[in-house]
Amino acid sequence: MKREYLDLFLLLVALLGGILACQTGRQRGGLRAEHERLARITGDLPVADASKVHVRALETGERLHFAWRVYLPSNYQQTLWASSGNESSSWRRDSYESIARVRFRETEQGVLQVYSKFSGVSGCAQLGDRSLAELLHNHWDKIHVEQLGAQGVVAIEQAQSVPFLRLSLPEELQRAAREKLAPAIQERFVPILFELHLGPKAAKP
Protein backbone atom coordinates (compact mmCIF):
# COMPACT_ATOMS: atom_id res chain seq x y z
CA MET A 1 0.00 0.00 0.00
CA LYS A 2 2.80 2.41 0.89
CA ARG A 3 4.47 1.62 -2.42
CA GLU A 4 1.26 2.54 -4.26
CA TYR A 5 1.06 5.89 -2.45
CA LEU A 6 4.71 6.56 -3.24
CA ASP A 7 4.16 5.76 -6.92
CA LEU A 8 1.11 8.03 -7.00
CA PHE A 9 3.07 10.84 -5.32
CA LEU A 10 5.93 10.49 -7.79
CA LEU A 11 3.44 10.52 -10.67
CA LEU A 12 1.85 13.73 -9.40
CA VAL A 13 5.29 15.35 -9.00
CA ALA A 14 6.18 14.34 -12.56
CA LEU A 15 2.90 15.76 -13.88
CA LEU A 16 3.40 19.01 -12.00
CA GLY A 17 6.95 19.29 -13.31
CA GLY A 18 5.69 18.72 -16.84
CA ILE A 19 3.04 21.43 -16.49
CA LEU A 20 5.58 23.94 -15.13
CA ALA A 21 8.01 23.06 -17.93
CA CYS A 22 5.27 23.66 -20.52
CA GLN A 23 4.39 27.01 -18.97
CA THR A 24 8.04 28.07 -18.94
CA GLY A 25 8.42 26.95 -22.55
CA ARG A 26 5.39 29.00 -23.59
CA GLN A 27 6.72 32.08 -21.78
CA ARG A 28 10.10 31.72 -23.45
CA GLY A 29 8.43 31.16 -26.79
CA GLY A 30 6.36 34.32 -26.32
CA LEU A 31 9.42 36.37 -25.40
CA ARG A 32 11.34 34.96 -28.38
CA ALA A 33 8.45 35.79 -30.73
CA GLU A 34 8.22 39.35 -29.38
CA HIS A 35 11.97 39.81 -29.75
CA GLU A 36 11.84 38.58 -33.36
CA ARG A 37 8.88 40.86 -34.12
CA LEU A 38 10.69 43.93 -32.76
CA ALA A 39 13.88 42.95 -34.57
CA ARG A 40 11.99 42.82 -37.88
CA ILE A 41 10.61 46.32 -37.27
CA THR A 42 13.56 48.13 -35.71
CA GLY A 43 16.62 45.92 -36.08
CA ASP A 44 18.28 43.89 -33.36
CA LEU A 45 19.04 45.23 -29.88
CA PRO A 46 22.21 43.53 -28.61
CA VAL A 47 22.03 42.88 -24.86
CA ALA A 48 25.54 42.43 -23.51
CA ASP A 49 24.49 42.14 -19.85
CA ALA A 50 20.98 40.80 -19.18
CA SER A 51 20.95 42.41 -15.69
CA LYS A 52 21.11 45.95 -17.15
CA VAL A 53 18.61 48.14 -18.97
CA HIS A 54 19.52 48.60 -22.66
CA VAL A 55 18.29 51.50 -24.80
CA ARG A 56 18.71 52.49 -28.44
CA ALA A 57 17.02 55.51 -30.02
CA LEU A 58 15.02 54.98 -33.21
CA GLU A 59 14.51 57.34 -36.11
CA THR A 60 10.84 58.29 -36.53
CA GLY A 61 11.07 60.83 -39.34
CA GLU A 62 8.93 63.26 -37.31
CA ARG A 63 10.36 66.26 -35.44
CA LEU A 64 8.00 65.98 -32.46
CA HIS A 65 8.00 62.18 -32.22
CA PHE A 66 10.75 60.30 -30.32
CA ALA A 67 11.11 56.54 -29.99
CA TRP A 68 13.46 53.98 -28.44
CA ARG A 69 13.98 50.23 -28.46
CA VAL A 70 14.17 49.25 -24.78
CA TYR A 71 15.20 46.07 -22.97
CA LEU A 72 14.25 45.79 -19.28
CA PRO A 73 15.82 43.04 -17.12
CA SER A 74 13.77 40.67 -15.00
CA ASN A 75 12.47 41.95 -11.65
CA TYR A 76 13.15 45.54 -12.71
CA GLN A 77 11.24 48.34 -11.01
CA GLN A 78 10.64 50.86 -13.79
CA THR A 79 10.25 54.44 -12.57
CA LEU A 80 9.55 57.31 -14.95
CA TRP A 81 9.25 60.94 -13.94
CA ALA A 82 8.97 64.08 -16.00
CA SER A 83 9.52 67.78 -15.47
CA SER A 84 5.82 68.20 -16.36
CA GLY A 85 4.99 66.53 -13.04
CA ASN A 86 3.95 63.10 -14.32
CA GLU A 87 5.38 60.06 -12.57
CA SER A 88 4.74 56.33 -12.96
CA SER A 89 6.15 53.09 -11.64
CA SER A 90 5.74 49.47 -12.75
CA TRP A 91 7.34 46.08 -12.12
CA ARG A 92 7.75 42.97 -14.25
CA ARG A 93 8.92 39.56 -13.15
CA ASP A 94 10.32 38.60 -16.55
CA SER A 95 12.65 40.52 -18.85
CA TYR A 96 10.83 42.62 -21.42
CA GLU A 97 11.48 44.36 -24.73
CA SER A 98 9.32 47.10 -26.19
CA ILE A 99 9.19 50.32 -28.17
CA ALA A 100 8.99 53.45 -26.00
CA ARG A 101 7.57 56.67 -27.43
CA VAL A 102 7.21 60.36 -26.59
CA ARG A 103 5.12 62.65 -28.81
CA PHE A 104 4.42 66.38 -28.64
CA ARG A 105 1.47 68.02 -30.34
CA GLU A 106 -0.53 71.22 -30.35
CA THR A 107 -4.22 70.67 -29.59
CA GLU A 108 -7.21 72.35 -31.23
CA GLN A 109 -7.38 74.57 -28.14
CA GLY A 110 -3.89 75.86 -28.92
CA VAL A 111 -1.98 74.27 -26.03
CA LEU A 112 0.86 71.74 -26.04
CA GLN A 113 0.44 68.15 -24.96
CA VAL A 114 3.06 65.46 -24.45
CA TYR A 115 2.13 61.79 -24.77
CA SER A 116 4.42 59.01 -23.52
CA LYS A 117 4.30 55.22 -23.60
CA PHE A 118 6.82 52.98 -21.86
CA SER A 119 6.42 49.22 -21.41
CA GLY A 120 2.67 49.43 -21.80
CA VAL A 121 2.34 52.34 -19.35
CA SER A 122 1.08 55.49 -21.08
CA GLY A 123 0.32 59.03 -20.00
CA CYS A 124 -0.58 62.45 -21.35
CA ALA A 125 0.16 65.87 -19.88
CA GLN A 126 -0.31 69.50 -20.84
CA LEU A 127 2.75 71.74 -21.19
CA GLY A 128 2.15 75.32 -20.11
CA ASP A 129 -0.54 77.49 -21.63
CA ARG A 130 -1.37 78.95 -25.04
CA SER A 131 1.38 81.57 -24.74
CA LEU A 132 4.03 78.83 -24.59
CA ALA A 133 2.53 77.00 -27.57
CA GLU A 134 2.45 80.25 -29.56
CA LEU A 135 6.09 80.94 -28.67
CA LEU A 136 7.20 77.53 -29.97
CA HIS A 137 4.90 77.40 -32.99
CA ASN A 138 7.04 76.97 -36.13
CA HIS A 139 10.22 77.08 -33.99
CA TRP A 140 10.57 73.42 -33.03
CA ASP A 141 13.55 73.09 -35.35
CA LYS A 142 15.47 75.39 -32.98
CA ILE A 143 14.90 73.28 -29.86
CA HIS A 144 17.99 71.52 -28.51
CA VAL A 145 17.32 67.77 -28.24
CA GLU A 146 19.23 65.30 -26.06
CA GLN A 147 17.95 61.76 -26.61
CA LEU A 148 19.32 58.73 -24.77
CA GLY A 149 20.73 56.11 -27.13
CA ALA A 150 20.94 58.46 -30.12
CA GLN A 151 24.58 57.44 -30.71
CA GLY A 152 24.01 53.71 -30.23
CA VAL A 153 23.01 51.19 -27.58
CA VAL A 154 23.36 52.39 -23.98
CA ALA A 155 23.50 49.97 -21.02
CA ILE A 156 22.22 51.28 -17.68
CA GLU A 157 22.52 49.89 -14.16
CA GLN A 158 19.16 49.08 -12.56
CA ALA A 159 19.62 51.61 -9.75
CA GLN A 160 20.86 54.34 -12.12
CA SER A 161 18.75 57.38 -12.99
CA VAL A 162 19.26 58.81 -16.48
CA PRO A 163 17.60 61.51 -18.61
CA PHE A 164 15.73 59.72 -21.39
CA LEU A 165 14.84 62.91 -23.23
CA ARG A 166 15.67 66.57 -22.64
CA LEU A 167 14.40 69.49 -24.72
CA SER A 168 15.88 72.91 -23.98
CA LEU A 169 15.38 76.38 -25.43
CA PRO A 170 18.24 78.15 -27.23
CA GLU A 171 19.20 81.65 -26.09
CA GLU A 172 17.09 83.23 -28.83
CA LEU A 173 13.90 81.58 -27.58
CA GLN A 174 14.84 82.20 -23.96
CA ARG A 175 14.94 85.94 -24.65
CA ALA A 176 11.55 85.77 -26.37
CA ALA A 177 10.17 83.74 -23.45
CA ARG A 178 11.29 86.37 -20.92
CA GLU A 179 9.42 88.99 -22.94
CA LYS A 180 6.20 87.09 -23.65
CA LEU A 181 5.61 84.46 -20.96
CA ALA A 182 4.22 84.93 -17.46
CA PRO A 183 6.82 84.45 -14.67
CA ALA A 184 5.20 81.19 -13.52
CA ILE A 185 5.45 79.70 -17.03
CA GLN A 186 9.04 80.88 -17.42
CA GLU A 187 10.01 79.24 -14.13
CA ARG A 188 8.64 75.85 -15.23
CA PHE A 189 9.66 75.72 -18.89
CA VAL A 190 12.71 77.95 -19.39
CA PRO A 191 15.42 77.01 -20.25
CA ILE A 192 14.43 73.30 -19.94
CA LEU A 193 11.18 72.85 -21.83
CA PHE A 194 10.76 69.16 -21.03
CA GLU A 195 12.76 66.43 -19.33
CA LEU A 196 11.93 62.76 -18.87
CA HIS A 197 13.97 60.55 -16.53
CA LEU A 198 14.17 56.79 -16.16
CA GLY A 199 15.15 55.56 -12.70
CA PRO A 200 14.62 56.62 -9.10
CA LYS A 201 14.67 60.25 -8.08
CA ALA A 202 17.67 61.39 -6.08
CA ALA A 203 16.90 61.80 -2.38
CA LYS A 204 16.48 65.40 -1.32
CA PRO A 205 19.05 66.59 1.25
C-alpha positions in Angstrom: 0.0 0.0 0.0 2.8 2.4 0.9 4.5 1.6 -2.4 1.3 2.5 -4.3 1.1 5.9 -2.4 4.7 6.6 -3.2 4.2 5.8 -6.9 1.1 8.0 -7.0 3.1 10.8 -5.3 5.9 10.5 -7.8 3.4 10.5 -10.7 1.8 13.7 -9.4 5.3 15.3 -9.0 6.2 14.3 -12.6 2.9 15.8 -13.9 3.4 19.0 -12.0 7.0 19.3 -13.3 5.7 18.7 -16.8 3.0 21.4 -16.5 5.6 23.9 -15.1 8.0 23.1 -17.9 5.3 23.7 -20.5 4.4 27.0 -19.0 8.0 28.1 -18.9 8.4 27.0 -22.5 5.4 29.0 -23.6 6.7 32.1 -21.8 10.1 31.7 -23.5 8.4 31.2 -26.8 6.4 34.3 -26.3 9.4 36.4 -25.4 11.3 35.0 -28.4 8.5 35.8 -30.7 8.2 39.3 -29.4 12.0 39.8 -29.7 11.8 38.6 -33.4 8.9 40.9 -34.1 10.7 43.9 -32.8 13.9 43.0 -34.6 12.0 42.8 -37.9 10.6 46.3 -37.3 13.6 48.1 -35.7 16.6 45.9 -36.1 18.3 43.9 -33.4 19.0 45.2 -29.9 22.2 43.5 -28.6 22.0 42.9 -24.9 25.5 42.4 -23.5 24.5 42.1 -19.9 21.0 40.8 -19.2 21.0 42.4 -15.7 21.1 45.9 -17.2 18.6 48.1 -19.0 19.5 48.6 -22.7 18.3 51.5 -24.8 18.7 52.5 -28.4 17.0 55.5 -30.0 15.0 55.0 -33.2 14.5 57.3 -36.1 10.8 58.3 -36.5 11.1 60.8 -39.3 8.9 63.3 -37.3 10.4 66.3 -35.4 8.0 66.0 -32.5 8.0 62.2 -32.2 10.7 60.3 -30.3 11.1 56.5 -30.0 13.5 54.0 -28.4 14.0 50.2 -28.5 14.2 49.3 -24.8 15.2 46.1 -23.0 14.2 45.8 -19.3 15.8 43.0 -17.1 13.8 40.7 -15.0 12.5 42.0 -11.6 13.2 45.5 -12.7 11.2 48.3 -11.0 10.6 50.9 -13.8 10.3 54.4 -12.6 9.6 57.3 -15.0 9.2 60.9 -13.9 9.0 64.1 -16.0 9.5 67.8 -15.5 5.8 68.2 -16.4 5.0 66.5 -13.0 4.0 63.1 -14.3 5.4 60.1 -12.6 4.7 56.3 -13.0 6.2 53.1 -11.6 5.7 49.5 -12.8 7.3 46.1 -12.1 7.7 43.0 -14.2 8.9 39.6 -13.1 10.3 38.6 -16.6 12.7 40.5 -18.9 10.8 42.6 -21.4 11.5 44.4 -24.7 9.3 47.1 -26.2 9.2 50.3 -28.2 9.0 53.4 -26.0 7.6 56.7 -27.4 7.2 60.4 -26.6 5.1 62.7 -28.8 4.4 66.4 -28.6 1.5 68.0 -30.3 -0.5 71.2 -30.4 -4.2 70.7 -29.6 -7.2 72.3 -31.2 -7.4 74.6 -28.1 -3.9 75.9 -28.9 -2.0 74.3 -26.0 0.9 71.7 -26.0 0.4 68.1 -25.0 3.1 65.5 -24.4 2.1 61.8 -24.8 4.4 59.0 -23.5 4.3 55.2 -23.6 6.8 53.0 -21.9 6.4 49.2 -21.4 2.7 49.4 -21.8 2.3 52.3 -19.4 1.1 55.5 -21.1 0.3 59.0 -20.0 -0.6 62.5 -21.4 0.2 65.9 -19.9 -0.3 69.5 -20.8 2.7 71.7 -21.2 2.2 75.3 -20.1 -0.5 77.5 -21.6 -1.4 79.0 -25.0 1.4 81.6 -24.7 4.0 78.8 -24.6 2.5 77.0 -27.6 2.5 80.2 -29.6 6.1 80.9 -28.7 7.2 77.5 -30.0 4.9 77.4 -33.0 7.0 77.0 -36.1 10.2 77.1 -34.0 10.6 73.4 -33.0 13.5 73.1 -35.4 15.5 75.4 -33.0 14.9 73.3 -29.9 18.0 71.5 -28.5 17.3 67.8 -28.2 19.2 65.3 -26.1 18.0 61.8 -26.6 19.3 58.7 -24.8 20.7 56.1 -27.1 20.9 58.5 -30.1 24.6 57.4 -30.7 24.0 53.7 -30.2 23.0 51.2 -27.6 23.4 52.4 -24.0 23.5 50.0 -21.0 22.2 51.3 -17.7 22.5 49.9 -14.2 19.2 49.1 -12.6 19.6 51.6 -9.8 20.9 54.3 -12.1 18.8 57.4 -13.0 19.3 58.8 -16.5 17.6 61.5 -18.6 15.7 59.7 -21.4 14.8 62.9 -23.2 15.7 66.6 -22.6 14.4 69.5 -24.7 15.9 72.9 -24.0 15.4 76.4 -25.4 18.2 78.1 -27.2 19.2 81.6 -26.1 17.1 83.2 -28.8 13.9 81.6 -27.6 14.8 82.2 -24.0 14.9 85.9 -24.6 11.6 85.8 -26.4 10.2 83.7 -23.4 11.3 86.4 -20.9 9.4 89.0 -22.9 6.2 87.1 -23.7 5.6 84.5 -21.0 4.2 84.9 -17.5 6.8 84.4 -14.7 5.2 81.2 -13.5 5.4 79.7 -17.0 9.0 80.9 -17.4 10.0 79.2 -14.1 8.6 75.8 -15.2 9.7 75.7 -18.9 12.7 78.0 -19.4 15.4 77.0 -20.2 14.4 73.3 -19.9 11.2 72.9 -21.8 10.8 69.2 -21.0 12.8 66.4 -19.3 11.9 62.8 -18.9 14.0 60.5 -16.5 14.2 56.8 -16.2 15.2 55.6 -12.7 14.6 56.6 -9.1 14.7 60.3 -8.1 17.7 61.4 -6.1 16.9 61.8 -2.4 16.5 65.4 -1.3 19.1 66.6 1.3 
